[in-house]
Amino acid sequence: DPFVIDRTIETGAELSGEPNGHYCFTQFVPYNSGTLAAAMIAGSDLNEIRKKLSDISILKKSIEVDDKSDSMERVKKEVGKRFKILLEIDGIKFQTDNSRVLIRSSGSSHKLRITAESETEKGAENALKKSEKLIRNT
């Protein structure tokens, strides 16, 4: 995704990734490279890598809307009133309590897609419910 790569380079991050398994190691190449990711992991102890990672619960839901552009604009305005906005690249990403939420419009259907993540499943569930309610009431 060019937006992810652009943001990775813009912020000086050394690593970025996407849910589809694409990874970018900017200290070597400024683009996604599955071959490089595989080579870097092949020489590593996966159990040691796993110990360094925190558990994150991720929940997703799609909401049917009549006009996704109009709905997305209204959602952005409402989110800006209630929450701390983190990013506005591919939709709107914001912080709720101990959770992060991304709401974006679908590229292929009349839907808004919600991705909620938190350190706990309950936190992700709460963020997803709040976000769904926000979309339906906006």
N, CA and C of each residue as an Amber inpcrd file, in Angstrom:
protein
   414
   0.8500000  -1.1740000   0.0000000   0.0000000   0.0000000   0.0000000
   0.8960000   1.2370000   0.0000000   0.7850000   2.0650000  -1.0050000
   1.6620000   3.2410000  -1.0750000   1.4800000   4.2040000   0.0970000
   0.2730000   4.2880000   0.6740000   0.0540000   5.1750000   1.8170000
   0.8770000   4.7190000   3.0180000   0.9390000   3.4080000   3.2340000
   1.7050000   2.8690000   4.3630000   3.1890000   3.1490000   4.1590000
   3.6930000   2.8870000   2.9690000   5.1150000   3.1220000   2.6800000
   5.4510000   4.6080000   2.8190000   4.6150000   5.4730000   2.2400000
   4.8640000   6.9190000   2.3350000   4.9350000   7.3630000   3.7910000
   3.9950000   6.8930000   4.5970000   3.9570000   7.2850000   6.0150000
   5.1580000   6.7080000   6.7650000   5.5620000   5.5020000   6.4120000
   6.7240000   4.8710000   7.0380000   7.9700000   5.7180000   6.8020000
   8.1780000   6.1200000   5.5660000   9.3470000   6.9290000   5.2150000
   9.2430000   8.3150000   5.8440000   8.0550000   8.9060000   5.7620000
   7.8120000  10.2490000   6.3010000   8.1280000  10.3390000   7.7960000
   7.7890000   9.3000000   8.5500000   7.9920000   9.3180000  10.0030000
   9.3500000   8.7660000  10.4350000  10.1010000   8.2210000   9.4870000
  11.4020000   7.6670000   9.8270000  11.3310000   6.3090000  10.5010000
  10.1990000   5.6280000  10.3720000  10.0520000   4.2990000  10.9800000
  10.9740000   3.3030000  10.2830000  11.4850000   2.3510000  11.0360000
  12.3530000   1.3290000  10.4650000  11.5770000   0.1350000   9.9390000
  10.3420000  -0.0370000  10.4270000   9.5310000  -1.1910000  10.0370000
   8.0780000  -0.7670000   9.9290000   7.4180000  -1.2510000   8.9050000
   5.9610000  -1.0840000   8.8080000   5.3850000  -2.3810000   8.2780000
   4.1070000  -2.5770000   8.5410000   3.4600000  -3.7960000   8.0820000
   1.9950000  -3.5710000   7.8330000   1.4040000  -4.5130000   7.1370000
  -0.0120000  -4.4610000   6.8130000  -0.6500000  -5.7910000   7.2050000
  -1.9740000  -5.7990000   7.4400000  -2.6470000  -7.0430000   7.8200000
  -2.4840000  -8.1690000   6.7960000  -2.2110000  -7.8190000   5.5340000
  -2.0650000  -8.8520000   4.5070000  -0.6930000  -9.5300000   4.5430000
   0.1560000  -9.1330000   5.4910000   1.4520000  -9.7870000   5.6320000
   2.5880000  -9.0870000   4.9170000   2.3640000  -7.9220000   4.3440000
   3.4350000  -7.1770000   3.6870000   4.2300000  -6.4070000   4.7350000
   5.5530000  -6.4660000   4.6300000   6.4270000  -5.7710000   5.5670000
   7.4470000  -4.9470000   4.8080000   7.8060000  -3.8100000   5.3840000
   8.8110000  -2.9330000   4.7900000   9.8760000  -2.6500000   5.8400000
  11.1220000  -2.9650000   5.5250000  12.2660000  -2.6750000   6.3840000
  13.0300000  -1.5320000   5.7170000  12.7530000  -0.3110000   6.1430000
  13.2720000   0.8600000   5.4300000  14.7940000   0.9970000   5.4830000
  15.4450000   0.3640000   6.4370000  16.8990000   0.4680000   6.4740000
  17.5410000  -0.2990000   5.3120000  16.7610000  -1.1620000   4.6470000
  17.2750000  -1.9250000   3.5090000  16.6500000  -1.5040000   2.1820000
  15.3010000  -1.4450000   2.1400000  14.5990000  -1.0630000   0.9040000
  13.3460000  -0.2630000   1.2570000  13.0000000   0.7480000   0.4600000
  11.8240000   1.5750000   0.7640000  10.5290000   1.0350000   0.1530000
  10.3390000  -0.2670000   0.2030000   9.1140000  -0.8800000  -0.3140000
   8.9050000  -2.2230000   0.3770000   7.7100000  -2.7960000   0.2030000
   7.3980000  -4.0950000   0.8100000   8.2140000  -5.1870000   0.1410000
   8.8070000  -6.0400000   0.9470000   9.5790000  -7.1470000   0.3990000
   9.3490000  -8.4060000   1.2230000   8.5730000  -9.3210000   0.6730000
   8.3420000 -10.5990000   1.3330000   9.6120000 -11.4180000   1.4300000
  10.4560000 -11.3300000   0.4160000  11.7130000 -12.0770000   0.4040000
  12.6270000 -11.6050000   1.5300000  12.7480000 -10.2990000   1.6880000
  13.5850000  -9.7590000   2.7590000  13.0180000 -10.1190000   4.1280000
  11.7040000 -10.0010000   4.2930000  11.0750000 -10.3510000   5.5720000
  11.3400000 -11.8120000   5.9170000  11.1940000 -12.6970000   4.9360000
  11.4390000 -14.1260000   5.1660000  12.8980000 -14.3730000   5.5450000
  13.8180000 -13.7140000   4.8680000  15.2420000 -13.8950000   5.1630000
  15.5800000 -13.4050000   6.5700000  14.9940000 -12.2940000   6.9680000
  15.2760000 -11.7610000   8.3050000  14.7020000 -12.6620000   9.3940000
  13.5270000 -13.1950000   9.1730000  12.9000000 -14.0700000  10.1640000
  13.5850000 -15.4350000  10.2050000  14.0600000 -15.9120000   9.0550000
  14.6860000 -17.2380000   8.9820000  15.8890000 -17.3540000   9.9110000
  16.5900000 -16.2710000  10.1210000  17.7640000 -16.3100000  10.9870000
  17.4620000 -15.9600000  12.4300000  16.1960000 -15.9530000  12.8000000
  15.7950000 -15.5310000  14.1450000  15.1270000 -16.6600000  14.9120000
  15.1380000 -16.5340000  16.2310000  14.4190000 -17.4560000  17.1000000
  13.0030000 -16.9010000  17.2700000  12.0140000 -17.5630000  16.6780000
  10.6440000 -17.0560000  16.6880000  10.0750000 -16.9360000  18.0990000
  10.4530000 -17.8400000  18.9950000   9.9830000 -17.7360000  20.3840000
  10.5010000 -16.4620000  21.0480000  11.7420000 -16.0910000  20.7560000
  12.3090000 -14.8550000  21.3160000  11.6120000 -13.6310000  20.7300000
  11.3220000 -13.6720000  19.4540000  10.5950000 -12.5620000  18.8210000
   9.2210000 -12.4300000  19.4580000   8.5290000 -13.5390000  19.6260000
   7.1710000 -13.5350000  20.1830000   7.1450000 -12.9640000  21.6000000
   8.1640000 -13.2570000  22.3960000   8.2210000 -12.7480000  23.7740000
   8.2630000 -11.2200000  23.8130000   8.8120000 -10.6100000  22.7790000
   8.9370000  -9.1510000  22.7220000   7.6490000  -8.4650000  22.2650000
   6.7250000  -9.2280000  21.7250000   5.4900000  -8.6530000  21.1890000
   4.3730000  -8.6990000  22.2170000   3.5590000  -7.6600000  22.2390000
   2.4060000  -7.6610000  23.1460000   1.1980000  -8.2640000  22.4320000
   0.2660000  -8.7840000  23.2240000  -0.9680000  -9.3220000  22.6590000
  -1.9130000  -8.1720000  22.3460000  -2.4940000  -8.2020000  21.1760000
  -3.4580000  -7.1880000  20.7570000  -4.6890000  -7.9140000  20.2240000
  -5.8560000  -7.5290000  20.7260000  -7.1170000  -8.0640000  20.2020000
  -7.5940000  -7.1310000  19.1000000  -7.9330000  -7.7060000  17.9550000
  -8.4080000  -6.9250000  16.8110000  -9.7590000  -7.4690000  16.3800000
 -10.7470000  -6.5830000  16.3010000 -12.0860000  -6.9530000  15.8450000
 -12.4660000  -6.0700000  14.6660000 -13.2080000  -6.6470000  13.7200000
 -13.6060000  -5.9090000  12.5170000 -15.0900000  -6.0700000  12.2630000
 -15.6810000  -5.0310000  11.6760000 -17.0930000  -5.0860000  11.3120000
 -17.3340000  -4.1120000  10.1680000 -18.2630000  -4.4670000   9.2860000
 -18.6700000  -3.5910000   8.1920000 -20.1060000  -3.1600000   8.4140000
 -20.3810000  -1.8730000   8.1670000 -21.7140000  -1.3050000   8.3450000
 -22.2090000  -0.7960000   6.9980000 -23.3770000  -1.2710000   6.5660000
 -23.9980000  -0.7950000   5.3180000 -24.4230000   0.6580000   5.4860000
 -24.1320000   1.4850000   4.4900000 -24.5660000   2.8860000   4.4830000
 -25.0870000   3.2250000   3.0880000 -25.9460000   4.2430000   3.0130000
 -26.4910000   4.6490000   1.7150000 -25.4410000   5.3650000   0.8680000
 -24.7430000   6.3030000   1.4720000 -23.7430000   7.1060000   0.7620000
 -22.4700000   7.1080000   1.6000000 -21.4920000   6.3040000   1.1940000
 -20.3040000   6.1360000   2.0350000 -19.4730000   7.4170000   2.1620000
 -19.4310000   8.2450000   1.1200000 -18.6660000   9.4990000   1.2060000
 -19.2970000  10.4550000   2.2070000 -20.6040000  10.6310000   2.0990000
 -21.3270000  11.5100000   3.0160000 -21.2490000  10.9690000   4.4490000
 -21.4580000   9.6690000   4.6020000 -21.3890000   9.0450000   5.9320000
 -20.0070000   9.2210000   6.5470000 -18.9750000   9.0480000   5.7400000
 -17.6090000   9.1660000   6.2400000 -17.3190000  10.5970000   6.6930000
 -17.7910000  11.5850000   5.9650000 -17.5860000  12.9840000   6.3570000
 -18.2640000  13.2930000   7.6930000 -19.4910000  12.7970000   7.8550000
 -20.2090000  13.0230000   9.1200000 -19.5060000  12.3240000  10.2760000
 -19.0250000  11.1060000  10.0360000 -18.3080000  10.3520000  11.0710000
 -17.0370000  11.0990000  11.4710000 -16.2870000  11.6090000  10.4960000
 -15.0540000  12.3490000  10.7990000 -15.3390000  13.5530000  11.6970000
 -16.3900000  14.2880000  11.3870000 -16.7390000  15.4560000  12.2050000
 -17.0760000  15.0400000  13.6360000 -17.8620000  13.9890000  13.7660000
 -18.2790000  13.5310000  15.0990000 -17.0960000  12.9670000  15.8900000
 -16.2470000  12.2010000  15.2260000 -15.0620000  11.6470000  15.8930000
 -14.1810000  12.7820000  16.4110000 -14.0060000  13.8220000  15.6030000
 -13.1860000  14.9630000  16.0030000 -13.6930000  15.6580000  17.2540000
 -14.9940000  15.5970000  17.4940000 -15.5820000  16.2060000  18.6910000
 -15.3610000  15.3530000  19.9420000 -15.2790000  14.0370000  19.7570000
 -15.2930000  13.1200000  20.9020000 -13.9580000  12.4750000  21.2620000
 -13.0860000  12.2800000  20.2700000 -11.8970000  11.4610000  20.4990000
 -10.6280000  12.1400000  19.9910000  -9.5020000  11.6070000  20.4210000
  -8.2110000  12.0720000  19.9200000  -7.9410000  11.3990000  18.5720000
  -7.8300000  12.2040000  17.5220000  -7.5610000  11.6720000  16.1820000
  -6.0650000  11.3900000  16.0590000  -5.7350000  10.1830000  15.5790000
  -4.3410000   9.7830000  15.4070000  -3.8710000   9.9790000  13.9720000
  -4.7000000   9.5970000  13.0060000  -4.3510000   9.6890000  11.5800000
  -5.6030000   9.9060000  10.7420000  -5.4180000  10.5430000   9.5910000
  -6.4930000  10.6800000   8.6110000  -5.9300000  10.3950000   7.2250000
  -5.4090000   9.2030000   7.0310000  -4.8350000   8.8400000   5.7350000
  -5.8390000   8.0120000   4.9420000  -6.1430000   6.8350000   5.3990000
  -7.0980000   5.9450000   4.7310000  -8.3020000   5.8060000   5.6550000
  -9.0810000   6.8720000   5.7900000 -10.1710000   6.8830000   6.7480000
  -9.7710000   7.7430000   7.9240000 -10.2260000   7.3630000   9.1100000
  -9.8800000   8.1270000  10.3160000  -9.5270000   7.1450000  11.4320000
  -8.3500000   7.3250000  12.0000000  -7.8990000   6.4760000  13.1030000
  -7.8920000   7.3320000  14.3550000  -8.4730000   6.7920000  15.4310000
  -8.5850000   7.5660000  16.6610000  -8.4470000   6.6880000  17.8890000
  -8.2170000   7.3510000  19.0170000  -8.0100000   6.6890000  20.3030000
  -9.2820000   6.7830000  21.1340000  -9.7210000   5.6520000  21.7120000
 -10.8380000   5.6400000  22.6630000 -10.3600000   4.9000000  23.9000000
 -10.3320000   5.5610000  25.0320000  -9.8500000   4.9340000  26.2680000
  -8.5290000   4.2200000  25.9990000  -8.5160000   2.8850000  26.0810000
  -7.2960000   2.1040000  25.8390000  -7.3400000   1.3670000  24.5120000
  -8.1050000   1.8720000  23.5670000  -8.2620000   1.2060000  22.2770000
  -7.9890000   2.1790000  21.1420000  -7.7120000   1.6130000  19.9780000
  -7.5540000   2.3890000  18.7630000  -8.5540000   1.8740000  17.7400000
  -9.1180000   2.7930000  16.9620000 -10.1410000   2.4370000  15.9840000
  -9.8000000   3.0860000  14.6510000  -9.9870000   2.3270000  13.5760000
  -9.8990000   2.8670000  12.2210000 -11.2630000   2.6810000  11.5790000
 -11.8420000   3.7700000  11.0830000 -13.0760000   3.6970000  10.3000000
 -12.7220000   4.2070000   8.9120000 -13.0290000   3.4120000   7.9040000
 -12.7400000   3.8130000   6.5280000 -13.8580000   3.3450000   5.6200000
 -13.9840000   3.9850000   4.4810000 -15.0130000   3.5570000   3.5410000
 -14.4650000   2.4170000   2.6930000 -15.3430000   1.4890000   2.3630000
 -14.9830000   0.3550000   1.5220000 -14.6820000   0.8540000   0.1120000
 -13.7460000   0.2180000  -0.5290000 -13.4520000   0.5630000  -1.9150000
 -14.3530000  -0.1370000  -2.9050000 -15.1260000  -1.1180000  -2.4340000
 -15.9020000  -1.9330000  -3.3720000 -17.3950000  -2.0250000  -3.0710000
 -17.8440000  -1.4710000  -1.9410000 -19.2700000  -1.5830000  -1.6120000
 -19.7100000  -0.3780000  -0.7850000 -21.0160000  -0.2680000  -0.5600000
 -21.5760000   0.8410000   0.2180000 -21.4970000   0.5140000   1.7100000
 -20.2720000   0.4980000   2.2180000 -20.0430000   0.1380000   3.6190000
 -18.9520000   1.0150000   4.2090000 -19.0530000   1.2070000   5.5190000
 -17.9350000   1.7340000   6.2850000 -17.3790000   0.5600000   7.0700000
 -16.0710000   0.4380000   7.0840000 -15.4180000  -0.6820000   7.7550000
 -14.7550000  -0.1860000   9.0410000 -14.9830000  -0.9340000  10.1080000
 -14.4180000  -0.5940000  11.4160000 -13.3760000  -1.6480000  11.7820000
 -12.2220000  -1.2030000  12.2320000 -11.2200000  -2.0810000  12.8320000
 -10.9130000  -1.5080000  14.2070000 -11.1530000  -2.3000000  15.2480000
 -10.8980000  -1.8720000  16.6260000  -9.8220000  -2.7740000  17.2180000
  -8.8390000  -2.1650000  17.8580000  -7.7740000  -2.9530000  18.4840000
  -7.5150000  -2.4550000  19.8970000  -7.1960000  -3.4120000  20.7640000
  -6.9400000  -3.0860000  22.1640000  -6.0760000  -4.1810000  22.7810000
  -5.5190000  -3.8860000  23.9270000  -4.7190000  -4.8860000  24.6370000
  -5.5920000  -6.0010000  25.1980000  -6.9010000  -5.7500000  25.3220000
  -7.8240000  -6.7770000  25.8100000  -8.9680000  -6.9650000  24.8190000
  -9.5540000  -8.1510000  24.8320000 -10.6920000  -8.4140000  23.9530000
 -11.8800000  -7.5330000  24.3380000 -12.0880000  -7.3500000  25.6390000
 -13.1910000  -6.5030000  26.1070000 -13.0130000  -5.0590000  25.6220000
 -11.7930000  -4.5720000  25.6600000 -11.5120000  -3.2230000  25.1700000
 -11.8230000  -3.0850000  23.6930000 -11.4390000  -4.0920000  22.9040000
 -11.7270000  -4.0700000  21.4640000 -13.2310000  -4.1460000  21.2170000
 -13.9270000  -4.9920000  21.9910000 -15.3900000  -5.1030000  21.8550000
 -16.0730000  -3.7740000  22.1630000 -15.6570000  -3.1210000  23.2470000
 -16.2520000  -1.8320000  23.6220000 -16.0080000  -0.7730000  22.5510000
 -14.7950000  -0.7230000  22.0360000 -14.4650000   0.2580000  21.0000000
 -15.2660000  -0.0100000  19.7260000 -15.4400000  -1.2800000  19.3810000
 -16.2190000  -1.6360000  18.1930000 -17.6760000  -1.2190000  18.3650000
 -18.2450000  -1.4900000  19.5400000 -19.6420000  -1.1150000  19.8110000
 -19.8330000   0.3980000  19.7590000 -18.9170000   1.1530000  20.3850000
 -19.0010000   2.6170000  20.3630000 -18.9260000   3.1450000  18.9300000
 -18.0420000   2.5520000  18.1490000 -17.8540000   3.0050000  16.7710000
 -19.0630000   2.6870000  15.9050000 -19.6230000   1.5040000  16.0900000
 -20.8180000   1.1350000  15.3330000 -21.9730000   2.0760000  15.6850000
 -22.1330000   2.3560000  16.9680000 -23.1950000   3.2630000  17.4160000
 -22.9850000   4.6600000  16.8260000 -21.7370000   5.1120000  16.8190000
 -21.4210000   6.4220000  16.2600000 -21.8180000   6.4930000  14.7810000
 -21.4960000   5.4510000  14.0120000 -21.8390000   5.4260000  12.5820000
 -23.3470000   5.4200000  12.3940000 -24.0360000   4.5830000  13.1350000
 -25.4900000   4.4560000  12.9600000 -26.2510000   5.7120000  13.4030000
 -25.6900000   6.4590000  14.3640000 -26.3810000   7.6470000  14.8850000
 -25.9130000   8.9560000  14.2510000 -25.0310000   8.8670000  13.2800000
 -24.5030000  10.0840000  12.6570000 -25.1480000  10.3200000  11.3060000
